[in-house]
Amino acid sequence: MMDPRIKRPRVDGECAADGKPECDGEFWRWGVEETLAYLRREGQEQWQQTFRDNGITGSGLPYLTEVLLEKMGISPLGSRLHILHCLRKLRQISNEPTKVFNDPIHGHIELHPLLVQFIDTPQFQRLRHIKQLGGAYLVFPGASHNRFEHSIGVGYLAGCLVKTLNERQPELFITQQDMLCVQIAGLCHDLGHGPFSHMFDRMFIPKVRPGQKWKHEMASVQMFDHLVKVNNLEAVMRHHGLRLPEDLIFIKEQISGPNALLDKSWPYKGRPMEKSFLYEIVANKRNGIDVDKWDYFARDCYHLGIQNNFDYQRFLKFARVCEVRGKKYICTRDKEVGNLYDMFHIRYLLHRRAYQHKVVVITETMMTEAFEKADPHIQIQGSSGRMFTISSAIEDMEAYSKLTDQIFEQILYSSAPELSEARAILQNIVCRRLYKCVGQTTPKTHLDVSLEKLLDWAKEVARSKPSGTDGNLIAEDFVVSVIHMDYGKKKKNPINSVYFYCKNDPSQAIKIRKEQVSKLLPERFDEQLIRVYCKKTDDKSLEAAQKHFVQWCMDRNFTKPQDGDIIAPELTPLKRDWNTLERDDSDSEVEDLSEDMPPGNRDQTPRTGRNVKVNLFQAQGESKR
């Protein structure tokens, strides 16, 4: 018996399987004959000649109204309404029953049955066991959510945005195939994450395999191919109207981004340039405004206990597509520019307060050290029975699909002697015996940092021993970490890459510069922080490490640590520019008070903070006398 998910093969006399026109997914390309074929399929054969006489092609179908059909001579009213119903189906996702998910962020959400087919695979279910925020759960008790629910949320929001654009602008010719592909890309964009999410691809792999230019997006594409193959989903995708391999290419391009080997003017193969806006929904490489951020802003803030001031629902209300130099971009109203600055500021705050919190960073650093020591001794079976280590599993998706956060417990509870060093580090994490941060500073100019540079700096810190300091700390006792934070485009202002439109002309895309918005916006859009940690946590070693750090900052001409005067009061006065006296804010406050006083009393008000101090001193002297 034939699998009911698979369409029957095409037979002579039909346009395609099940009698559907071959271009069903791209109806705007239909000529007259393809349009007539669709009428026949929908049981409207009697109006074929009318459509032929009026030269109706696919590109004109979205503009047909009940009034136009009446002028064409189609009657009665019921026939006109039936034709309009048939035309609407061209732009709508099939009416198959959806599955409802109860999500704490988006409420009750409905997903198309094809999306559920992807969710119900072992490769997707694996995401249940990968923490969204990696080691942050060991610092923030609420950050227990996983990549699984985030991916479902992104798939849902991708559908919300593409459906909104379709309803608002039918002239975009967004098809049901486009909608499904965009939602599948949103659903599968994080399939390639390794244990503890970004810790794996940003810390562990670069340290263990320094020459490997590997990112989780690459693994997401490979895992997507693996998922489709081993679960026989190509037939299911065809059953739901997708065209292969074009739609498979389109889905993967949305995940991985443009192909550098193709023409720079249009580096994609899955969709033509006239549908360029579809590539801005899941992962927007142009300005960073995409549904991936919308979900993790809302979800991470919810679980971290941080206020999220960005409302994606408002963006949906104003989103529309405008054309600029032959390409179509997703734009928003000019009055929303301030909200978008707030959106990118939320991103910065999440990095500063949570993702790159000093305890989160050192926790993940210790986990990386443990995984590095365990790497040669962990064996994972992949395809054809081959065995892989933690770091080499990225080369085989069968092995990689078995690699989740459980590797932490596998090492922690192992009794193997070769894992003793790794096990000891993880036991220290569980018992909260973490390396201690001895200070934080900022470089005066942006520094390009490599793993080798960080090791060299650790040696410098060890050598920066002030005279009279007790203890004997070596380079291996220090960990130097450089934190990068920005608005999503490194030094650039992401809003400069956003197009807006005005109420008076929604079809005209415009740019809005920072000086047109507010004088209180950031002057810079990125910064670096340098943190130094000490592995020895006894009081004597920590006190010595702090002095090493302050001396190193002086030698390197970094900014003065916030607690520098407390931890090293004998050192900070030695650096001239660390002791430049600036007028205290309280001085200006005293001056401002005079402006609120009656004219007759102004002369009695001290004009500077210095006068206040003199008067207080004199008063104290008089009281003593």
MIDOGU-379439 format. One record per residue (C-alpha): residue number from 1; residue in one letter; x, y, z. Coordinates in nm, 3 decimals. Example, Ala and Ser with C-alpha at 12.3 -4.5 7.8 and 13.67 -1.06 7.14 Angstrom:
<nodes>
     i   aa         x         y         z
     1    A     1.230    -0.450     0.780
     2    S     1.367    -0.106     0.714
</nodes>
This chain:
<nodes>
     i   aa         x         y         z
     1    M     0.000     0.000     0.000
     2    M     0.138     0.341    -0.093
     3    D     0.246     0.569     0.191
     4    P    -0.041     0.822     0.226
     5    R     0.217     1.099     0.285
     6    I     0.354     1.051    -0.068
     7    K     0.181     1.193    -0.374
     8    R     0.099     0.953    -0.655
     9    P     0.317     0.978    -0.966
    10    R     0.230     1.208    -1.252
    11    V     0.024     1.055    -1.537
    12    D    -0.035     1.163    -1.895
    13    G    -0.279     1.448    -1.936
    14    E    -0.212     1.601    -1.595
    15    C    -0.008     1.912    -1.521
    16    A     0.158     1.752    -1.219
    17    A     0.090     1.504    -0.943
    18    D    -0.272     1.511    -0.826
    19    G    -0.356     1.726    -1.129
    20    K    -0.193     2.039    -0.986
    21    P    -0.032     2.283    -1.224
    22    E     0.346     2.239    -1.223
    23    C     0.401     2.603    -1.117
    24    D     0.160     2.585    -0.824
    25    G     0.426     2.727    -0.593
    26    E     0.506     3.021    -0.823
    27    F     0.166     3.113    -0.963
    28    W     0.279     3.467    -1.048
    29    R     0.485     3.313    -1.329
    30    W     0.185     3.141    -1.489
    31    G     0.082     3.222    -1.838
    32    V    -0.279     3.203    -1.953
    33    E    -0.274     2.826    -2.007
    34    E    -0.138     2.750    -1.659
    35    T    -0.408     2.973    -1.515
    36    L    -0.674     2.785    -1.708
    37    A    -0.530     2.455    -1.584
    38    Y    -0.577     2.574    -1.227
    39    L    -0.941     2.666    -1.302
    40    R    -1.000     2.316    -1.435
    41    R    -0.849     2.163    -1.126
    42    E    -1.082     2.370    -0.906
    43    G    -1.392     2.271    -1.109
    44    Q    -1.437     2.608    -1.282
    45    E    -1.403     2.485    -1.642
    46    Q    -1.699     2.694    -1.763
    47    W    -1.503     3.017    -1.711
    48    Q    -1.192     2.915    -1.904
    49    Q    -1.289     3.103    -2.218
    50    T    -1.371     3.416    -2.019
    51    F    -1.025     3.413    -1.857
    52    R    -0.865     3.342    -2.196
    53    D    -1.051     3.628    -2.366
    54    N    -0.937     3.870    -2.095
    55    G    -0.577     3.742    -2.103
    56    I    -0.566     3.666    -1.729
    57    T    -0.223     3.537    -1.621
    58    G    -0.089     3.438    -1.281
    59    S     0.051     3.782    -1.204
    60    G    -0.298     3.930    -1.230
    61    L    -0.476     3.679    -1.005
    62    P    -0.412     3.863    -0.672
    63    Y    -0.581     4.175    -0.812
    64    L    -0.908     4.009    -0.916
    65    T    -1.205     4.130    -0.713
    66    E    -1.571     4.045    -0.711
    67    V    -1.644     4.366    -0.905
    68    L    -1.388     4.286    -1.175
    69    L    -1.521     3.932    -1.213
    70    E    -1.871     4.074    -1.259
    71    K    -1.745     4.310    -1.530
    72    M    -1.587     4.009    -1.702
    73    G    -1.938     3.859    -1.722
    74    I    -1.906     3.594    -1.454
    75    S    -2.238     3.533    -1.278
    76    P    -2.416     3.455    -1.053
    77    L    -2.258     3.592    -0.734
    78    G    -2.194     3.242    -0.603
    79    S    -1.966     3.162    -0.898
    80    R    -1.766     3.480    -0.843
    81    L    -1.723     3.403    -0.473
    82    H    -1.617     3.046    -0.551
    83    I    -1.347     3.172    -0.791
    84    L    -1.219     3.419    -0.531
    85    H    -1.204     3.140    -0.273
    86    C    -0.997     2.929    -0.513
    87    L    -0.758     3.216    -0.576
    88    R    -0.705     3.277    -0.205
    89    K    -0.586     2.921    -0.163
    90    L    -0.289     2.998    -0.385
    91    R    -0.147     3.226    -0.115
    92    Q    -0.252     3.034     0.190
    93    I    -0.096     2.741     0.368
    94    S    -0.302     2.425     0.332
    95    N    -0.599     2.377     0.560
    96    E    -0.461     2.063     0.723
    97    P    -0.517     2.049     1.099
    98    T    -0.245     2.229     1.294
    99    K    -0.085     2.129     1.622
   100    V    -0.112     2.363     1.920
   101    F     0.183     2.427     2.153
   102    N     0.142     2.609     2.483
   103    D     0.448     2.832     2.507
   104    P     0.521     3.052     2.812
   105    I     0.639     3.336     2.588
   106    H     0.401     3.339     2.290
   107    G     0.100     3.164     2.442
   108    H    -0.090     2.903     2.240
   109    I     0.078     2.878     1.901
   110    E    -0.029     2.669     1.602
   111    L     0.217     2.498     1.371
   112    H     0.161     2.342     1.030
   113    P     0.174     1.958     1.024
   114    L     0.488     1.965     0.810
   115    L     0.667     2.157     1.086
   116    V     0.551     1.896     1.337
   117    Q     0.711     1.628     1.117
   118    F     1.046     1.806     1.165
   119    I     0.991     1.852     1.539
   120    D     0.913     1.483     1.587
   121    T     1.260     1.365     1.480
   122    P     1.545     1.256     1.709
   123    Q     1.772     1.525     1.565
   124    F     1.530     1.801     1.663
   125    Q     1.436     1.644     1.998
   126    R     1.809     1.650     2.079
   127    L     1.769     2.025     2.135
   128    R     1.573     1.950     2.453
   129    H     1.907     1.861     2.612
   130    I     2.108     2.170     2.515
   131    K     2.079     2.474     2.740
   132    Q     1.993     2.793     2.557
   133    L     2.230     3.000     2.771
   134    G     2.498     2.739     2.834
   135    G     2.675     2.787     3.166
   136    A     2.449     3.078     3.263
   137    Y     2.214     2.827     3.428
   138    L     2.487     2.768     3.686
   139    V     2.467     3.138     3.776
   140    F     2.106     3.238     3.706
   141    P     1.866     2.984     3.864
   142    G     1.587     3.056     3.615
   143    A     1.794     3.015     3.297
   144    S     1.695     2.651     3.254
   145    H     1.535     2.679     2.909
   146    N     1.671     2.488     2.612
   147    R     1.730     2.530     2.239
   148    F     1.419     2.318     2.175
   149    E     1.161     2.573     2.287
   150    H     1.359     2.863     2.138
   151    S     1.361     2.691     1.796
   152    I     0.986     2.634     1.808
   153    G     0.940     3.001     1.900
   154    V     1.154     3.118     1.606
   155    G     0.961     2.894     1.366
   156    Y     0.636     3.042     1.493
   157    L     0.754     3.405     1.470
   158    A     0.891     3.345     1.119
   159    G     0.541     3.240     1.019
   160    C     0.390     3.547     1.188
   161    L     0.613     3.787     0.994
   162    V     0.584     3.623     0.652
   163    K     0.206     3.588     0.687
   164    T     0.177     3.953     0.791
   165    L     0.368     4.065     0.481
   166    N     0.155     3.839     0.263
   167    E    -0.173     3.981     0.396
   168    R    -0.053     4.342     0.383
   169    Q     0.107     4.324     0.039
   170    P    -0.045     4.056    -0.189
   171    E     0.159     4.202    -0.476
   172    L     0.467     4.036    -0.322
   173    F     0.334     3.700    -0.447
   174    I     0.430     3.516    -0.130
   175    T     0.328     3.154    -0.181
   176    Q     0.243     2.880     0.065
   177    Q     0.574     2.720    -0.028
   178    D     0.758     3.041     0.069
   179    M     0.579     3.045     0.403
   180    L     0.661     2.685     0.481
   181    C     1.026     2.722     0.384
   182    V     1.070     3.031     0.602
   183    Q     0.908     2.856     0.899
   184    I     1.119     2.541     0.853
   185    A     1.433     2.756     0.841
   186    G     1.331     2.926     1.166
   187    L     1.260     2.590     1.323
   188    C     1.592     2.436     1.217
   189    H     1.831     2.732     1.241
   190    D     1.988     2.605     1.568
   191    L     2.010     2.232     1.493
   192    G     2.390     2.255     1.491
   193    H     2.445     2.381     1.845
   194    G     2.677     2.172     2.057
   195    P     2.683     2.113     2.435
   196    F     2.609     2.430     2.630
   197    S     2.538     2.624     2.310
   198    H     2.786     2.904     2.238
   199    M     3.042     2.772     2.485
   200    F     3.102     2.485     2.242
   201    D     3.156     2.683     1.921
   202    R     3.311     2.999     2.068
   203    M     3.533     2.855     2.342
   204    F     3.582     2.479     2.320
   205    I     3.631     2.419     1.945
   206    P     3.865     2.721     1.895
   207    K     4.079     2.600     2.186
   208    V     4.092     2.231     2.093
   209    R     4.100     2.278     1.716
   210    P     4.249     2.625     1.663
   211    G     4.278     2.592     1.285
   212    Q     3.916     2.484     1.239
   213    K     3.692     2.764     1.109
   214    W     3.374     2.607     1.238
   215    K     3.047     2.769     1.340
   216    H     2.725     2.620     1.464
   217    E     2.545     2.754     1.152
   218    M     2.756     2.519     0.940
   219    A     2.658     2.227     1.159
   220    S     2.292     2.336     1.143
   221    V     2.294     2.298     0.765
   222    Q     2.468     1.961     0.789
   223    M     2.230     1.841     1.059
   224    F     1.934     1.959     0.851
   225    D     2.051     1.749     0.557
   226    H     2.105     1.454     0.790
   227    L     1.761     1.497     0.948
   228    V     1.584     1.508     0.611
   229    K     1.771     1.204     0.483
   230    V     1.744     0.963     0.776
   231    N     1.377     1.048     0.839
   232    N     1.276     1.030     0.470
   233    L     1.126     1.380     0.482
   234    E     1.179     1.465     0.115
   235    A     0.866     1.271     0.022
   236    V     0.672     1.442     0.301
   237    M     0.793     1.785     0.186
   238    R     0.681     1.712    -0.170
   239    H     0.345     1.598    -0.037
   240    H     0.298     1.941     0.118
   241    G     0.380     2.118    -0.208
   242    L     0.750     2.197    -0.169
   243    R     0.969     2.181    -0.478
   244    L     1.297     1.998    -0.436
   245    P     1.583     2.064    -0.449
   246    E     1.508     2.438    -0.488
   247    D     1.324     2.468    -0.155
   248    L     1.588     2.267     0.031
   249    I     1.850     2.510    -0.097
   250    F     1.634     2.805     0.006
   251    I     1.591     2.672     0.361
   252    K     1.964     2.615     0.407
   253    E     2.053     2.956     0.264
   254    Q     1.834     3.121     0.526
   255    I     2.030     2.939     0.798
   256    S     2.386     2.977     0.668
   257    G     2.365     3.312     0.489
   258    P     2.489     3.418     0.142
   259    N     2.722     3.205    -0.066
   260    A     3.055     3.380    -0.119
   261    L     3.114     3.178    -0.437
   262    L     2.810     3.322    -0.614
   263    D     2.764     3.663    -0.774
   264    K     2.785     3.931    -0.505
   265    S     2.491     4.117    -0.658
   266    W     2.272     3.815    -0.573
   267    P     2.452     3.542    -0.373
   268    Y     2.151     3.308    -0.342
   269    K     2.004     3.026    -0.550
   270    G     1.689     2.932    -0.359
   271    R     1.486     3.240    -0.446
   272    P     1.526     3.516    -0.709
   273    M     1.619     3.875    -0.623
   274    E     1.253     3.979    -0.635
   275    K     1.206     3.782    -0.313
   276    S     1.515     3.915    -0.138
   277    F     1.308     4.022     0.165
   278    L     1.248     3.656     0.257
   279    Y     1.615     3.624     0.353
   280    E     1.572     3.892     0.623
   281    I     1.321     3.704     0.836
   282    V     1.508     3.426     1.018
   283    A     1.869     3.555     1.019
   284    N     1.902     3.909     0.891
   285    K     2.263     3.949     0.780
   286    R     2.203     4.310     0.674
   287    N     2.098     4.477     0.997
   288    G     2.028     4.206     1.256
   289    I     1.654     4.266     1.293
   290    D     1.512     3.914     1.272
   291    V     1.275     3.675     1.448
   292    D     1.564     3.483     1.607
   293    K     1.643     3.789     1.819
   294    W     1.278     3.858     1.889
   295    D     1.238     3.519     2.049
   296    Y     1.558     3.505     2.249
   297    F     1.514     3.862     2.376
   298    A     1.171     3.774     2.513
   299    R     1.258     3.420     2.626
   300    D     1.594     3.497     2.786
   301    C     1.466     3.807     2.965
   302    Y     1.172     3.605     3.099
   303    H     1.397     3.332     3.242
   304    L     1.673     3.565     3.360
   305    G     1.437     3.804     3.536
   306    I     1.543     4.099     3.319
   307    Q     1.292     4.349     3.179
   308    N     1.243     4.330     2.801
   309    N     1.137     4.665     2.659
   310    F     1.109     4.554     2.295
   311    D     0.768     4.444     2.166
   312    Y     0.791     4.251     1.839
   313    Q     0.412     4.275     1.801
   314    R     0.450     4.646     1.736
   315    F     0.713     4.581     1.469
   316    L     0.471     4.341     1.298
   317    K     0.207     4.616     1.285
   318    F     0.436     4.842     1.080
   319    A     0.643     4.593     0.878
   320    R     0.621     4.622     0.500
   321    V     0.845     4.565     0.199
   322    C     0.992     4.847    -0.012
   323    E     1.215     4.827    -0.316
   324    V     1.560     4.988    -0.322
   325    R     1.779     4.962    -0.630
   326    G     1.613     4.646    -0.755
   327    K     1.609     4.464    -0.421
   328    K     1.321     4.437    -0.178
   329    Y     1.379     4.499     0.191
   330    I     1.166     4.473     0.503
   331    C     1.107     4.826     0.634
   332    T     0.926     4.982     0.928
   333    R     0.771     5.320     1.006
   334    D     1.000     5.616     1.066
   335    K     0.850     5.670     1.411
   336    E     0.980     5.328     1.518
   337    V     1.347     5.425     1.495
   338    G     1.370     5.494     1.869
   339    N     1.221     5.153     1.950
   340    L     1.484     4.986     1.733
   341    Y     1.764     5.162     1.920
   342    D     1.603     5.023     2.236
   343    M     1.599     4.677     2.080
   344    F     1.972     4.678     2.014
   345    H     2.034     4.823     2.359
   346    I     1.849     4.524     2.507
   347    R     2.092     4.301     2.319
   348    Y     2.386     4.487     2.472
   349    L     2.236     4.470     2.822
   350    L     2.178     4.095     2.796
   351    H     2.542     4.044     2.703
   352    R     2.670     4.269     2.980
   353    R     2.440     4.152     3.257
   354    A     2.399     3.783     3.171
   355    Y     2.566     3.623     2.870
   356    Q     2.908     3.766     2.957
   357    H     2.861     3.805     3.331
   358    K     3.198     3.755     3.499
   359    V     3.088     3.438     3.682
   360    V     2.921     3.293     3.370
   361    V     3.239     3.347     3.169
   362    I     3.468     3.182     3.420
   363    T     3.224     2.893     3.471
   364    E     3.226     2.823     3.098
   365    T     3.605     2.867     3.093
   366    M     3.640     2.597     3.356
   367    M     3.399     2.371     3.166
   368    T     3.606     2.425     2.852
   369    E     3.921     2.324     3.039
   370    A     3.748     2.008     3.162
   371    F     3.618     1.916     2.817
   372    E     3.964     1.976     2.669
   373    K     4.123     1.732     2.916
   374    A     3.845     1.476     2.856
   375    D     3.836     1.513     2.478
   376    P     4.083     1.235     2.382
   377    H     3.916     0.988     2.620
   378    I     3.547     1.023     2.524
   379    Q     3.433     0.795     2.240
   380    I     3.111     0.856     2.045
   381    Q     2.993     0.613     1.778
   382    G     2.904     0.770     1.446
   383    S     2.812     0.649     1.099
   384    S     2.946     0.313     0.980
   385    G     3.053     0.232     1.336
   386    R     3.335     0.488     1.339
   387    M     3.432     0.638     1.674
   388    F     3.475     1.010     1.738
   389    T     3.595     1.232     2.021
   390    I     3.401     1.533     2.151
   391    S     3.584     1.771     1.917
   392    S     3.587     1.544     1.610
   393    A     3.215     1.462     1.635
   394    I     3.145     1.780     1.437
   395    E     3.269     1.590     1.129
   396    D     2.992     1.329     1.147
   397    M     2.629     1.418     1.207
   398    E     2.540     1.070     1.335
   399    A     2.797     1.113     1.613
   400    Y     2.719     1.482     1.664
   401    S     2.348     1.408     1.715
   402    K     2.449     1.213     2.029
   403    L     2.648     1.503     2.174
   404    T     2.445     1.709     2.425
   405    D     2.485     1.870     2.767
   406    Q     2.484     1.521     2.921
   407    I     2.858     1.507     2.845
   408    F     2.899     1.711     3.167
   409    E     2.743     1.435     3.381
   410    Q     2.919     1.165     3.180
   411    I     3.255     1.309     3.285
   412    L     3.146     1.411     3.636
   413    Y     3.016     1.064     3.732
   414    S     3.283     0.864     3.551
   415    S     3.529     0.654     3.747
   416    A     3.779     0.625     3.462
   417    P     4.128     0.728     3.582
   418    E     4.205     0.907     3.254
   419    L     3.918     1.147     3.327
   420    S     4.034     1.234     3.678
   421    E     4.164     1.582     3.591
   422    A     3.852     1.676     3.397
   423    R     3.634     1.530     3.671
   424    A     3.810     1.737     3.937
   425    I     3.740     2.062     3.748
   426    L     3.371     1.979     3.709
   427    Q     3.349     1.885     4.078
   428    N     3.489     2.229     4.161
   429    I     3.214     2.385     3.948
   430    V     2.942     2.182     4.119
   431    C     3.083     2.273     4.462
   432    R     3.112     2.640     4.356
   433    R     3.490     2.644     4.392
   434    L     3.530     2.880     4.098
   435    Y     3.825     3.087     3.985
   436    K     3.794     3.441     4.123
   437    C     3.785     3.761     3.922
   438    V     4.059     3.991     4.055
   439    G     3.977     4.288     3.832
   440    Q     3.830     4.434     3.518
   441    T     3.967     4.707     3.292
   442    T     3.914     4.857     2.948
   443    P     4.170     4.913     2.670
   444    K     4.184     5.267     2.536
   445    T     4.181     5.139     2.177
   446    H     4.029     4.827     2.024
   447    L     4.260     4.525     2.045
   448    D     4.267     4.220     1.819
   449    V     4.301     3.927     2.055
   450    S     4.396     3.564     1.989
   451    L     4.438     3.265     2.219
   452    E     4.813     3.313     2.199
   453    K     4.777     3.678     2.301
   454    L     4.570     3.582     2.606
   455    L     4.837     3.333     2.716
   456    D     5.105     3.599     2.671
   457    W     4.902     3.841     2.882
   458    A     4.871     3.582     3.158
   459    K     5.252     3.564     3.164
   460    E     5.270     3.945     3.176
   461    V     5.031     3.959     3.471
   462    A     5.242     3.704     3.655
   463    R     5.555     3.915     3.592
   464    S     5.383     4.238     3.701
   465    K     5.463     4.188     4.068
   466    P     5.480     4.513     4.263
   467    S     5.763     4.544     4.512
   468    G     5.666     4.434     4.859
   469    T     5.393     4.200     4.738
   470    D     5.380     3.861     4.907
   471    G     5.312     3.537     4.724
   472    N     5.465     3.367     4.425
   473    L     5.211     3.355     4.144
   474    I     5.294     3.209     3.803
   475    A     5.132     3.245     3.459
   476    E     4.932     2.923     3.503
   477    D     4.757     3.081     3.801
   478    F     4.594     3.349     3.584
   479    V     4.320     3.345     3.321
   480    V     4.281     3.653     3.103
   481    S     3.946     3.696     2.927
   482    V     3.853     3.962     2.672
   483    I     3.483     4.039     2.637
   484    H     3.341     4.199     2.323
   485    M     3.002     4.371     2.342
   486    D     2.826     4.566     2.071
   487    Y     2.492     4.642     1.908
   488    G     2.524     4.349     1.669
   489    K     2.745     4.493     1.393
   490    K     3.072     4.544     1.580
   491    K     3.173     4.911     1.549
   492    K     2.888     5.000     1.314
   493    N     2.552     5.146     1.401
   494    P     2.299     4.878     1.290
   495    I     2.028     5.139     1.236
   496    N     2.230     5.279     0.945
   497    S     2.142     4.955     0.762
   498    V     1.769     4.978     0.833
   499    Y     1.520     5.119     0.584
   500    F     1.216     5.314     0.700
   501    Y     0.909     5.457     0.530
   502    C     0.687     5.755     0.603
   503    K     0.313     5.759     0.651
   504    N     0.263     5.984     0.347
   505    D     0.445     5.748     0.107
   506    P     0.471     5.387     0.231
   507    S     0.638     5.274    -0.092
   508    Q     0.944     5.501    -0.056
   509    A     1.230     5.363     0.155
   510    I     1.442     5.613     0.349
   511    K     1.739     5.608     0.589
   512    I     1.738     5.784     0.926
   513    R     2.071     5.892     1.071
   514    K     2.150     5.904     1.440
   515    E     2.165     6.281     1.459
   516    Q     1.806     6.294     1.327
   517    V     1.683     6.091     1.624
   518    S     1.841     6.216     1.946
   519    K     2.160     6.368     2.082
   520    L     2.152     6.121     2.372
   521    L     2.220     5.809     2.164
   522    P     2.555     5.623     2.196
   523    E     2.863     5.776     2.041
   524    R     3.011     5.428     2.001
   525    F     2.843     5.095     1.940
   526    D     3.103     4.850     2.071
   527    E     3.340     4.806     2.363
   528    Q     3.590     4.562     2.506
   529    L     3.638     4.456     2.865
   530    I     3.946     4.276     2.994
   531    R     3.903     4.055     3.299
   532    V     4.169     3.871     3.491
   533    Y     4.089     3.567     3.705
   534    C     4.304     3.384     3.958
   535    K     4.286     3.007     4.000
   536    K     4.419     3.022     4.356
   537    T     4.133     3.130     4.579
   538    D     4.295     3.167     4.924
   539    D     4.292     3.521     5.066
   540    K     4.668     3.571     5.045
   541    S     4.689     3.467     4.679
   542    L     4.385     3.676     4.582
   543    E     4.528     3.986     4.751
   544    A     4.855     3.939     4.566
   545    A     4.676     3.869     4.235
   546    Q     4.481     4.193     4.264
   547    K     4.803     4.391     4.302
   548    H     4.954     4.207     4.006
   549    F     4.648     4.308     3.805
   550    V     4.663     4.677     3.898
   551    Q     5.035     4.693     3.818
   552    W     4.970     4.524     3.482
   553    C     4.697     4.778     3.399
   554    M     4.944     5.059     3.476
   555    D     5.212     4.902     3.257
   556    R     4.966     4.843     2.973
   557    N     4.810     5.189     3.005
   558    F     4.461     5.043     3.048
   559    T     4.187     5.229     3.231
   560    K     4.195     5.241     3.609
   561    P     4.002     4.949     3.768
   562    Q     3.694     5.066     3.951
   563    D     3.821     4.932     4.283
   564    G     4.185     5.017     4.214
   565    D     4.214     5.265     4.501
   566    I     4.081     5.001     4.742
   567    I     4.277     4.692     4.638
   568    A     4.605     4.872     4.566
   569    P     4.603     5.217     4.734
   570    E     4.983     5.227     4.731
   571    L     5.000     5.177     4.351
   572    T     4.731     5.391     4.187
   573    P     4.881     5.731     4.290
   574    L     5.195     5.638     4.095
   575    K     5.020     5.677     3.759
   576    R     4.963     6.043     3.680
   577    D     4.661     6.018     3.448
   578    W     4.483     5.792     3.700
   579    N     4.484     6.079     3.948
   580    T     4.358     6.369     3.738
   581    L     4.119     6.554     3.967
   582    E     3.785     6.627     3.808
   583    R     3.525     6.858     3.952
   584    D     3.286     6.658     4.164
   585    D     2.924     6.637     4.048
   586    S     2.821     6.772     4.386
   587    D     2.995     7.099     4.300
   588    S     2.770     7.165     4.005
   589    E     2.468     7.064     4.210
   590    V     2.551     7.337     4.463
   591    E     2.577     7.592     4.185
   592    D     2.243     7.482     4.044
   593    L     2.075     7.543     4.380
   594    S     2.139     7.918     4.352
   595    E     1.927     7.938     4.040
   596    D     1.622     7.819     4.234
   597    M     1.667     8.066     4.519
   598    P     1.508     8.413     4.547
   599    P     1.726     8.695     4.407
   600    G     1.788     8.841     4.750
   601    N     1.946     8.520     4.878
   602    R     2.169     8.435     4.580
   603    D     2.467     8.634     4.701
   604    Q     2.468     8.432     5.022
   605    T     2.501     8.102     4.835
   606    P     2.853     7.957     4.798
   607    R     2.951     7.955     4.428
   608    T     3.174     7.649     4.426
   609    G     3.216     7.322     4.602
   610    R     3.552     7.449     4.725
   611    N     3.381     7.735     4.909
   612    V     3.145     7.489     5.067
   613    K     3.432     7.284     5.200
   614    V     3.604     7.599     5.336
   615    N     3.286     7.713     5.506
   616    L     3.235     7.372     5.661
   617    F     3.594     7.368     5.780
   618    Q     3.558     7.716     5.928
   619    A     3.234     7.617     6.095
   620    Q     3.395     7.309     6.247
   621    G     3.688     7.521     6.365
   622    E     3.459     7.776     6.525
   623    S     3.260     7.508     6.701
   624    K     3.580     7.357     6.838
   625    R     3.694     7.695     6.960
</nodes>
